[in-house]
Amino acid sequence: MDQTTTILLAVVVLTLTGVLALIGWQVVQILVEVRNMLKKINTMMEQAANFTGNIGKSFQSFSGFGEGIRSAFSLMRLFKKKETSDEK
Protein backbone atom coordinates (compact mmCIF):
# COMPACT_ATOMS: atom_id res chain seq x y z
CA MET A 1 0.00 0.00 0.00
CA ASP A 2 2.81 2.36 0.90
CA GLN A 3 4.60 1.68 -2.38
CA THR A 4 1.40 2.20 -4.41
CA THR A 5 0.82 5.60 -2.84
CA THR A 6 4.39 6.67 -3.63
CA ILE A 7 4.07 5.57 -7.26
CA LEU A 8 0.71 7.30 -7.62
CA LEU A 9 2.09 10.49 -6.08
CA ALA A 10 5.10 10.42 -8.44
CA VAL A 11 2.84 9.92 -11.48
CA VAL A 12 0.57 12.80 -10.42
CA VAL A 13 3.53 15.12 -9.78
CA LEU A 14 5.11 14.28 -13.16
CA THR A 15 1.78 14.75 -14.96
CA LEU A 16 1.16 18.11 -13.30
CA THR A 17 4.73 19.21 -14.06
CA GLY A 18 4.24 18.36 -17.73
CA VAL A 19 0.87 20.13 -17.90
CA LEU A 20 2.24 23.26 -16.22
CA ALA A 21 5.25 23.25 -18.56
CA LEU A 22 2.90 23.12 -21.56
CA ILE A 23 0.77 25.93 -20.12
CA GLY A 24 3.90 28.04 -19.55
CA TRP A 25 5.04 27.45 -23.14
CA GLN A 26 1.59 28.50 -24.42
CA VAL A 27 1.72 31.67 -22.30
CA VAL A 28 5.12 32.53 -23.79
CA GLN A 29 3.75 31.97 -27.31
CA ILE A 30 0.76 34.22 -26.56
CA LEU A 31 3.04 36.96 -25.24
CA VAL A 32 5.20 36.75 -28.38
CA GLU A 33 2.08 37.14 -30.54
CA VAL A 34 0.92 40.11 -28.46
CA ARG A 35 4.35 41.71 -28.88
CA ASN A 36 4.23 41.25 -32.66
CA MET A 37 0.70 42.65 -32.78
CA LEU A 38 1.76 45.73 -30.79
CA LYS A 39 4.69 46.29 -33.15
CA LYS A 40 2.32 46.21 -36.13
CA ILE A 41 -0.10 48.59 -34.41
CA ASN A 42 2.78 50.95 -33.62
CA THR A 43 3.87 50.92 -37.26
CA MET A 44 0.32 51.63 -38.41
CA MET A 45 -0.01 54.52 -35.95
CA GLU A 46 3.28 56.03 -37.13
CA GLN A 47 2.12 55.79 -40.74
CA ALA A 48 -1.20 57.40 -39.82
CA ALA A 49 0.62 60.23 -38.04
CA ASN A 50 2.87 60.78 -41.07
CA PHE A 51 -0.16 60.73 -43.38
CA THR A 52 -2.07 63.30 -41.34
CA GLY A 53 1.06 65.44 -41.10
CA ASN A 54 1.43 65.37 -44.87
CA ILE A 55 -2.23 66.31 -45.31
CA GLY A 56 -1.75 69.23 -42.92
CA LYS A 57 1.30 70.40 -44.87
CA SER A 58 -0.58 70.18 -48.16
CA PHE A 59 -3.46 72.23 -46.72
CA GLN A 60 -0.96 74.82 -45.53
CA SER A 61 0.63 75.03 -48.96
CA PHE A 62 -2.82 75.23 -50.56
CA SER A 63 -3.69 78.03 -48.14
CA GLY A 64 -0.49 79.82 -49.11
CA PHE A 65 -1.38 79.38 -52.77
CA GLY A 66 -4.83 80.86 -52.08
CA GLU A 67 -3.27 83.83 -50.30
CA GLY A 68 -0.99 84.41 -53.28
CA ILE A 69 -3.93 84.36 -55.69
CA ARG A 70 -5.87 86.74 -53.42
CA SER A 71 -2.96 89.19 -53.26
CA ALA A 72 -2.54 89.00 -57.05
CA PHE A 73 -6.23 89.87 -57.54
CA SER A 74 -6.00 92.76 -55.06
CA LEU A 75 -2.95 94.04 -56.92
CA MET A 76 -4.88 93.81 -60.20
CA ARG A 77 -7.75 95.77 -58.59
CA LEU A 78 -5.32 98.48 -57.53
CA PHE A 79 -3.99 98.78 -61.07
CA LYS A 80 -7.52 98.80 -62.42
CA LYS A 81 -8.54 101.58 -60.01
CA LYS A 82 -5.42 103.55 -60.92
CA GLU A 83 -6.18 103.20 -64.64
CA THR A 84 -9.77 104.37 -64.19
CA SER A 85 -8.65 107.34 -62.07
CA ASP A 86 -6.00 108.25 -64.69
CA GLU A 87 -8.61 108.12 -67.47
CA LYS A 88 -10.93 110.56 -65.67
Distance bins in CASP14 RR format, pairs under 12 A and 6 or more apart:
PFRMAT RR
TARGET T0000
AUTHOR 0000-0000-0000
RMODE 2
METHOD distances of the structure
MODEL  1
1 7 0 0 0 0 0 1 0 0 0 0 0
1 8 0 0 0 0 0 1 0 0 0 0 0
2 8 0 0 0 0 0 1 0 0 0 0 0
2 9 0 0 0 0 0 1 0 0 0 0 0
3 9 0 0 0 0 0 1 0 0 0 0 0
3 10 0 0 0 0 0 1 0 0 0 0 0
4 10 0 0 0 0 0 1 0 0 0 0 0
4 11 0 0 0 0 0 1 0 0 0 0 0
5 11 0 0 0 0 0 1 0 0 0 0 0
5 12 0 0 0 0 0 1 0 0 0 0 0
6 12 0 0 0 0 0 1 0 0 0 0 0
6 13 0 0 0 0 0 1 0 0 0 0 0
7 13 0 0 0 0 0 1 0 0 0 0 0
7 14 0 0 0 0 0 1 0 0 0 0 0
8 14 0 0 0 0 0 1 0 0 0 0 0
8 15 0 0 0 0 0 1 0 0 0 0 0
9 15 0 0 0 0 0 1 0 0 0 0 0
9 16 0 0 0 0 0 1 0 0 0 0 0
10 16 0 0 0 0 0 1 0 0 0 0 0
10 17 0 0 0 0 0 1 0 0 0 0 0
11 17 0 0 0 0 0 1 0 0 0 0 0
11 18 0 0 0 0 0 1 0 0 0 0 0
12 18 0 0 0 0 0 1 0 0 0 0 0
12 19 0 0 0 0 0 1 0 0 0 0 0
13 19 0 0 0 0 0 1 0 0 0 0 0
13 20 0 0 0 0 0 1 0 0 0 0 0
14 20 0 0 0 0 0 1 0 0 0 0 0
14 21 0 0 0 0 0 1 0 0 0 0 0
15 21 0 0 0 0 0 1 0 0 0 0 0
15 22 0 0 0 0 0 1 0 0 0 0 0
16 22 0 0 0 0 0 1 0 0 0 0 0
16 23 0 0 0 0 0 1 0 0 0 0 0
17 23 0 0 0 0 0 1 0 0 0 0 0
17 24 0 0 0 0 0 1 0 0 0 0 0
18 24 0 0 0 0 1 0 0 0 0 0 0
18 25 0 0 0 0 1 0 0 0 0 0 0
19 25 0 0 0 0 0 1 0 0 0 0 0
19 26 0 0 0 0 0 1 0 0 0 0 0
20 26 0 0 0 0 0 1 0 0 0 0 0
20 27 0 0 0 0 0 1 0 0 0 0 0
21 27 0 0 0 0 0 1 0 0 0 0 0
21 28 0 0 0 0 0 1 0 0 0 0 0
22 28 0 0 0 0 0 1 0 0 0 0 0
22 29 0 0 0 0 0 1 0 0 0 0 0
23 29 0 0 0 0 0 1 0 0 0 0 0
23 30 0 0 0 0 0 1 0 0 0 0 0
24 30 0 0 0 0 1 0 0 0 0 0 0
24 31 0 0 0 0 1 0 0 0 0 0 0
25 31 0 0 0 0 0 1 0 0 0 0 0
25 32 0 0 0 0 0 1 0 0 0 0 0
26 32 0 0 0 0 0 1 0 0 0 0 0
26 33 0 0 0 0 0 1 0 0 0 0 0
27 33 0 0 0 0 0 1 0 0 0 0 0
27 34 0 0 0 0 0 1 0 0 0 0 0
28 34 0 0 0 0 0 1 0 0 0 0 0
28 35 0 0 0 0 0 1 0 0 0 0 0
29 35 0 0 0 0 0 1 0 0 0 0 0
29 36 0 0 0 0 0 1 0 0 0 0 0
30 36 0 0 0 0 0 1 0 0 0 0 0
30 37 0 0 0 0 0 1 0 0 0 0 0
31 37 0 0 0 0 0 1 0 0 0 0 0
31 38 0 0 0 0 0 1 0 0 0 0 0
32 38 0 0 0 0 0 1 0 0 0 0 0
32 39 0 0 0 0 0 1 0 0 0 0 0
33 39 0 0 0 0 0 1 0 0 0 0 0
33 40 0 0 0 0 0 1 0 0 0 0 0
34 40 0 0 0 0 0 1 0 0 0 0 0
34 41 0 0 0 0 0 1 0 0 0 0 0
35 41 0 0 0 0 0 1 0 0 0 0 0
35 42 0 0 0 0 0 1 0 0 0 0 0
36 42 0 0 0 0 0 1 0 0 0 0 0
36 43 0 0 0 0 0 1 0 0 0 0 0
37 43 0 0 0 0 0 1 0 0 0 0 0
37 44 0 0 0 0 0 1 0 0 0 0 0
38 44 0 0 0 0 0 1 0 0 0 0 0
38 45 0 0 0 0 0 1 0 0 0 0 0
39 45 0 0 0 0 0 1 0 0 0 0 0
39 46 0 0 0 0 0 1 0 0 0 0 0
40 46 0 0 0 0 0 1 0 0 0 0 0
40 47 0 0 0 0 0 1 0 0 0 0 0
41 47 0 0 0 0 0 1 0 0 0 0 0
41 48 0 0 0 0 0 1 0 0 0 0 0
42 48 0 0 0 0 0 1 0 0 0 0 0
42 49 0 0 0 0 0 1 0 0 0 0 0
43 49 0 0 0 0 0 1 0 0 0 0 0
43 50 0 0 0 0 0 1 0 0 0 0 0
44 50 0 0 0 0 0 1 0 0 0 0 0
44 51 0 0 0 0 0 1 0 0 0 0 0
45 51 0 0 0 0 0 1 0 0 0 0 0
45 52 0 0 0 0 0 1 0 0 0 0 0
46 52 0 0 0 0 0 1 0 0 0 0 0
46 53 0 0 0 0 0 1 0 0 0 0 0
47 53 0 0 0 0 0 1 0 0 0 0 0
47 54 0 0 0 0 0 1 0 0 0 0 0
48 54 0 0 0 0 0 1 0 0 0 0 0
48 55 0 0 0 0 0 1 0 0 0 0 0
49 55 0 0 0 0 0 1 0 0 0 0 0
49 56 0 0 0 0 0 1 0 0 0 0 0
50 56 0 0 0 0 0 1 0 0 0 0 0
50 57 0 0 0 0 0 1 0 0 0 0 0
51 57 0 0 0 0 0 1 0 0 0 0 0
51 58 0 0 0 0 0 1 0 0 0 0 0
52 58 0 0 0 0 0 1 0 0 0 0 0
52 59 0 0 0 0 0 1 0 0 0 0 0
53 59 0 0 0 0 1 0 0 0 0 0 0
53 60 0 0 0 0 1 0 0 0 0 0 0
54 60 0 0 0 0 0 1 0 0 0 0 0
54 61 0 0 0 0 0 1 0 0 0 0 0
55 61 0 0 0 0 0 1 0 0 0 0 0
55 62 0 0 0 0 0 1 0 0 0 0 0
56 62 0 0 0 0 1 0 0 0 0 0 0
56 63 0 0 0 0 1 0 0 0 0 0 0
57 63 0 0 0 0 0 1 0 0 0 0 0
57 64 0 0 0 0 0 1 0 0 0 0 0
58 64 0 0 0 0 0 1 0 0 0 0 0
58 65 0 0 0 0 0 1 0 0 0 0 0
59 65 0 0 0 0 0 1 0 0 0 0 0
59 66 0 0 0 0 0 1 0 0 0 0 0
60 66 0 0 0 0 0 1 0 0 0 0 0
60 67 0 0 0 0 0 1 0 0 0 0 0
61 67 0 0 0 0 0 1 0 0 0 0 0
61 68 0 0 0 0 0 1 0 0 0 0 0
62 68 0 0 0 0 0 1 0 0 0 0 0
62 69 0 0 0 0 0 1 0 0 0 0 0
63 69 0 0 0 0 0 1 0 0 0 0 0
63 70 0 0 0 0 0 1 0 0 0 0 0
64 70 0 0 0 0 1 0 0 0 0 0 0
64 71 0 0 0 0 1 0 0 0 0 0 0
64 72 0 0 0 0 0 1 0 0 0 0 0
65 71 0 0 0 0 0 1 0 0 0 0 0
65 72 0 0 0 0 0 1 0 0 0 0 0
66 72 0 0 0 0 1 0 0 0 0 0 0
66 73 0 0 0 0 1 0 0 0 0 0 0
66 74 0 0 0 0 0 1 0 0 0 0 0
67 73 0 0 0 0 0 1 0 0 0 0 0
67 74 0 0 0 0 0 1 0 0 0 0 0
68 74 0 0 0 0 1 0 0 0 0 0 0
68 75 0 0 0 0 1 0 0 0 0 0 0
68 76 0 0 0 0 0 1 0 0 0 0 0
69 75 0 0 0 0 0 1 0 0 0 0 0
69 76 0 0 0 0 0 1 0 0 0 0 0
70 76 0 0 0 0 0 1 0 0 0 0 0
70 77 0 0 0 0 0 1 0 0 0 0 0
71 77 0 0 0 0 0 1 0 0 0 0 0
71 78 0 0 0 0 0 1 0 0 0 0 0
72 78 0 0 0 0 0 1 0 0 0 0 0
72 79 0 0 0 0 0 1 0 0 0 0 0
73 79 0 0 0 0 0 1 0 0 0 0 0
73 80 0 0 0 0 0 1 0 0 0 0 0
74 80 0 0 0 0 0 1 0 0 0 0 0
74 81 0 0 0 0 0 1 0 0 0 0 0
75 81 0 0 0 0 0 1 0 0 0 0 0
75 82 0 0 0 0 0 1 0 0 0 0 0
76 82 0 0 0 0 0 1 0 0 0 0 0
76 83 0 0 0 0 0 1 0 0 0 0 0
77 83 0 0 0 0 0 1 0 0 0 0 0
77 84 0 0 0 0 0 1 0 0 0 0 0
78 84 0 0 0 0 0 1 0 0 0 0 0
78 85 0 0 0 0 0 1 0 0 0 0 0
79 85 0 0 0 0 0 1 0 0 0 0 0
79 86 0 0 0 0 0 1 0 0 0 0 0
80 86 0 0 0 0 0 1 0 0 0 0 0
80 87 0 0 0 0 0 1 0 0 0 0 0
81 87 0 0 0 0 0 1 0 0 0 0 0
81 88 0 0 0 0 0 1 0 0 0 0 0
82 88 0 0 0 0 0 1 0 0 0 0 0
END
